[in-house]
């Protein structure tokens, strides 16, 4: 099972945040979620 197989477990009606200490994976995850219709996705910046 890939991680994208679980996309239906992420709520569309709530704020979804992505985070990683370097920021690269968070950016990739954010972009992926945005293309899948998650308009409430945000990136939490490290710092």
C-alpha positions in Angstrom: 0.0 0.0 0.0 1.4 3.4 -0.9 0.8 6.5 1.0 -1.4 7.9 -1.7 -3.8 5.0 -1.2 -4.8 6.7 2.1 -5.7 10.1 0.5 -9.3 9.5 1.3 -8.5 9.5 5.1 -7.5 13.2 5.0 -10.5 15.5 5.7 -11.4 18.0 3.0 -13.4 20.2 5.4 -10.5 20.9 7.9 -7.2 22.7 7.8 -4.4 20.3 6.7 -0.8 21.2 7.5 2.4 19.8 6.1 5.7 20.0 7.9 9.3 18.8 7.7 12.4 20.4 9.3 14.0 21.2 5.9 10.9 22.2 4.1 11.4 20.2 0.9 9.1 17.3 1.7 6.5 19.7 3.1 6.5 21.7 -0.1 6.1 18.5 -2.2 3.2 17.2 0.1 1.5 20.6 -0.1 1.7 20.7 -3.9 0.4 17.2 -4.1 -2.5 17.9 -1.8 -3.3 21.1 -3.6 -3.6 19.3 -6.9 -5.9 16.8 -5.3 -8.4 19.6 -4.3 -7.2 20.3 -0.7 -7.7 24.1 -0.8 -7.2 24.3 3.0 -3.7 22.8 2.9 -0.9 24.9 4.5 2.8 24.6 5.1 4.2 25.0 8.6 7.6 26.6 8.3 10.4 25.3 10.5 12.1 27.8 12.7 
